[in-house]
Amino acid sequence: MPAPLSLPRLAWGDPTASRRALLVHGLGSSGALMWRLGDALATAGWHAVAIDLRGHGDAPRALDYSLAAYGADLASTRPDGGGSWDAVIGHSLGGGSSVVAAASAPDWTRRLVLIDPAIHVSGHDANVVRRSQVRAFADARLEVVQQEHPHWHPQDQELKVDAVLRASAWAVEQTSVQNQPWDVRAEAKTLTVPTHVIAADPAVYSIFTGELADDVLASNPGITMSVVEGAGHSVHRDRPEESIRQLLGVLP
C-alpha cells in the first residue's frame, strides 16, 4: 500500500473509556463535521476520535488521492497506546476507505459501521458527486449552505462552510480523477469483522442501494444493512437522531 500520512485528530469523551471509536468523514468534509456522532458516542461512554483525511482540513497534502492511499492512512491510524479500534464509523469516502483499511489490516478494528458508503461509484452517481463538489467549492457562503440544507443543525451548516474552505479543491477533484474505477467491492467481500451499513433513503438519494447493495450483502454474510428513511446521502446530518439510534443499536 502507499506510504501513510499522519492524520490530525479531534476527540470526544473520556480518553480512558474502555470503548474506542474512529470517525471518518466523506469527500469535501472534515473530522469536525462528525461532531454529532462523536458527541453521542461520548454520552454513551465511548472515547470517539475523528480525523481529517489527506487533503482535507488540517491533514497533510499529497499527490496520491487513491482509495488505496486513503486506506493506508487509516490503517496506520490507531488508538492512543496502540491496539485496535472497537468500532470504525465511516461516511461516504470514509466508508470506502475504511473498507480498504479493514481488508488490508484485519486487526485494525473489531467492527465497521459504514454510512451510505462509497463502495462502487460510477455513471450517474459519479456525476452527482462531482457536480455536488464543484457547486460547493464554487460558492461556499453560509447562506448558500443554509438554503440548500435548511434542516441541518446550525453547527453542521457552519462546519460545512469551514470544511470547504480548508479542503484542497485539487485533492477533492483528484479523488474522483484518480479512482477510475471507484470500486472496493472486492475488498468488502474479504472483510472478516462484523460490518453494518446505515444507508440513505433511495427515495431521497443514496449511493448504496439497489443491485449494488444486494450484491455487496450477498458477497459477505458478515455485512448487514439498515436504511434511515427520509435521509439523503449526508445521513447523519439529515436525520441525526435516527442515525444515532441505528448506530448505537449495532455497537457492542
matplotlib code that plots the C-alpha trace (Angstrom):
import matplotlib.pyplot as plt

x = [0.0, 1.1, 3.2, 0.7, 0.3, -0.2, -3.8, -4.9, -7.4, -10.4, -11.9, -15.0, -15.4, -13.1, -9.7, -9.7, -13.0, -13.0, -14.5, -12.8, -14.2, -12.8, -15.0, -14.1, -15.7, -16.6, -15.3, -15.0, -15.9, -13.8, -13.5, -15.3, -18.4, -18.7, -19.4, -22.9, -21.8, -18.8, -20.9, -23.5, -20.8, -19.2, -22.5, -22.8, -19.5, -17.2, -14.0, -14.5, -11.8, -12.4, -9.6, -9.2, -8.5, -5.5, -6.1, -8.9, -9.0, -5.6, -4.3, -1.1, -1.5, -0.1, -0.2, -1.8, -5.6, -6.4, -8.6, -5.5, -3.8, -6.7, -6.9, -3.2, -3.6, -6.5, -4.9, -1.9, -4.3, -4.5, -5.9, -3.6, -1.4, -1.9, -4.2, -7.5, -10.5, -13.6, -15.5, -14.8, -17.6, -17.1, -19.3, -19.1, -15.5, -14.7, -16.7, -15.0, -11.6, -12.4, -13.2, -9.8, -8.1, -10.0, -9.4, -5.6, -5.3, -7.8, -6.7, -7.3, -10.9, -13.3, -16.3, -17.2, -20.2, -20.5, -22.8, -24.0, -20.5, -18.8, -18.2, -18.7, -19.3, -19.8, -22.0, -24.9, -23.6, -20.1, -21.6, -23.8, -20.8, -18.7, -21.4, -22.0, -18.3, -18.0, -21.0, -19.7, -16.4, -17.8, -19.8, -19.1, -21.1, -23.0, -26.3, -25.9, -25.5, -28.5, -30.7, -29.6, -29.8, -32.3, -33.0, -29.3, -28.2, -26.6, -23.3, -23.4, -24.1, -21.2, -18.8, -19.7, -18.5, -15.4, -14.7, -14.9, -12.6, -10.0, -10.0, -7.9, -10.1, -7.4, -7.4, -11.2, -11.1, -8.2, -10.1, -12.6, -10.0, -7.6, -10.2, -11.3, -12.9, -14.0, -14.7, -13.9, -16.4, -13.6, -12.2, -15.7, -16.1, -13.0, -13.9, -13.7, -15.1, -18.9, -19.9, -23.2, -24.3, -26.5, -27.8, -29.6, -33.1, -33.1, -36.3, -34.2, -30.7, -28.3, -25.1, -25.5, -28.8, -30.4, -28.3, -25.1, -26.3, -27.8, -24.5, -22.3, -24.6, -24.7, -20.9, -20.3, -22.6, -20.9, -22.3, -25.8, -27.8, -30.5, -31.9, -32.6, -35.9, -36.1, -32.4, -30.2, -26.5, -25.5, -27.5, -26.1, -26.8, -30.2, -31.7, -29.2, -31.4, -32.4, -28.9, -27.6, -30.2, -29.3, -25.6, -25.8, -28.1, -25.3, -22.4, -21.4]
y = [0.0, 3.6, 5.3, 6.6, 10.1, 11.1, 12.5, 15.2, 14.3, 15.6, 13.7, 13.4, 11.6, 10.2, 9.2, 6.3, 4.9, 1.2, 1.5, 3.5, 4.6, 6.2, 8.5, 9.0, 11.8, 11.9, 13.8, 17.5, 17.3, 17.2, 15.4, 18.3, 17.5, 14.2, 16.1, 14.8, 11.2, 11.9, 13.7, 10.8, 8.2, 10.2, 10.4, 6.6, 6.1, 5.8, 7.7, 8.9, 10.2, 11.9, 12.6, 14.8, 12.7, 13.6, 16.8, 17.8, 20.1, 20.2, 17.0, 16.9, 17.3, 14.8, 13.8, 10.4, 10.5, 6.9, 4.9, 2.8, 5.9, 6.9, 3.3, 3.2, 6.4, 4.9, 1.5, 3.3, 5.4, 3.5, 4.4, 6.2, 3.4, 1.2, -1.8, -2.0, 0.3, -1.1, 0.4, 2.5, 4.6, 5.9, 8.1, 8.0, 8.3, 7.5, 4.3, 3.1, 4.0, 2.2, -0.9, -0.8, -0.3, -3.2, -5.5, -4.8, -4.9, -7.2, -6.2, -2.5, -2.6, -5.0, -3.6, -1.4, 0.9, 2.4, 5.3, 5.4, 4.2, 4.9, 1.2, 1.5, 4.9, 5.2, 6.6, 8.7, 8.6, 9.7, 12.7, 13.6, 13.5, 15.6, 18.2, 18.5, 19.1, 21.7, 23.5, 23.5, 24.9, 27.5, 29.2, 28.4, 31.1, 30.2, 31.5, 29.1, 26.1, 27.2, 27.5, 24.1, 22.3, 24.3, 21.3, 20.8, 21.9, 25.3, 23.8, 21.5, 24.4, 26.4, 23.5, 22.6, 26.1, 25.6, 22.2, 23.5, 26.5, 24.3, 21.4, 21.3, 21.7, 19.9, 17.0, 16.6, 16.8, 14.3, 11.8, 11.4, 11.5, 9.0, 6.4, 5.2, 2.8, 3.7, 0.2, -1.6, -4.4, -7.0, -5.6, -5.6, -9.3, -10.2, -8.3, -10.5, -8.1, -7.5, -4.7, -2.8, -0.3, 2.6, 3.6, 6.7, 6.6, 5.9, 7.9, 10.9, 9.9, 7.1, 5.8, 2.4, 0.9, -1.4, -4.0, -2.7, -3.1, -6.6, -7.7, -6.5, -8.1, -11.3, -11.4, -11.4, -12.7, -10.5, -7.4, -6.2, -3.1, -0.7, 2.4, 5.8, 6.8, 10.4, 10.9, 11.7, 10.9, 13.0, 10.7, 11.8, 15.5, 14.9, 12.8, 12.8, 11.3, 8.2, 7.8, 7.8, 5.4, 2.9, 3.4, 2.7, -0.2, -2.1, -1.2, -3.6]
z = [0.0, -0.4, 2.4, 5.0, 6.3, 9.9, 10.3, 12.8, 15.4, 17.3, 20.3, 22.4, 25.7, 28.4, 27.0, 29.5, 28.3, 27.6, 24.1, 21.4, 18.1, 15.0, 12.9, 9.2, 7.2, 3.5, 0.4, 0.8, 4.5, 7.7, 11.0, 12.8, 10.8, 12.6, 15.8, 16.2, 16.2, 18.4, 21.0, 21.0, 21.4, 24.3, 26.0, 25.6, 27.3, 24.3, 23.5, 19.9, 17.7, 14.3, 11.8, 8.8, 5.7, 3.5, 1.5, 3.9, 6.9, 8.7, 7.2, 5.1, 1.4, -1.1, -4.7, -4.2, -3.6, -4.5, -2.2, -1.5, -0.1, 2.0, 3.3, 4.1, 6.2, 8.1, 8.7, 10.3, 12.5, 15.8, 19.2, 21.6, 23.0, 20.0, 19.6, 17.7, 17.5, 18.9, 16.1, 13.0, 11.6, 8.0, 5.8, 2.0, 1.0, 4.6, 4.4, 1.2, 2.6, 5.9, 3.9, 2.2, 5.6, 7.3, 4.4, 4.5, 8.3, 9.9, 13.4, 12.8, 14.1, 15.7, 13.9, 10.9, 10.5, 7.0, 6.5, 2.9, 1.9, -1.4, -2.3, -6.0, -7.6, -11.4, -14.1, -12.7, -9.1, -10.1, -11.9, -9.0, -6.6, -8.9, -9.5, -5.8, -5.1, -7.9, -6.6, -3.0, -3.9, -6.4, -3.6, 0.0, 1.6, 4.7, 3.3, 0.3, 2.6, 4.7, 1.6, 0.3, 3.7, 5.8, 8.0, 9.1, 12.6, 12.5, 13.5, 10.5, 8.2, 9.7, 9.7, 6.1, 5.0, 7.2, 5.6, 2.1, 2.9, 4.5, 2.0, -1.1, -4.2, -6.2, -3.7, -3.9, -7.7, -7.9, -5.6, -8.4, -11.2, -9.6, -8.7, -12.1, -11.4, -7.9, -6.7, -3.4, -3.8, -3.8, -0.5, 1.0, 0.1, 2.2, 5.4, 8.4, 11.0, 11.6, 9.2, 9.2, 6.5, 7.6, 4.1, 2.9, 1.7, -2.1, -2.4, -1.4, -2.7, -1.8, -3.4, -1.7, -2.9, -5.4, -7.1, -5.6, -2.1, -2.9, -4.5, -1.6, 1.1, -0.9, -1.2, 2.5, 5.2, 7.8, 6.2, 7.3, 6.4, 7.5, 6.0, 7.5, 5.9, 4.8, 4.8, 1.8, 1.4, 4.4, 6.6, 10.0, 9.1, 7.5, 10.3, 13.1, 15.9, 13.8, 12.5, 16.1, 17.2, 14.5, 15.1, 18.9, 18.1, 16.2, 18.5, 21.4]

ax = plt.figure().add_subplot(projection="3d")
ax.plot(x, y, z, "-o")
ax.set_aspect("equal")
plt.show()
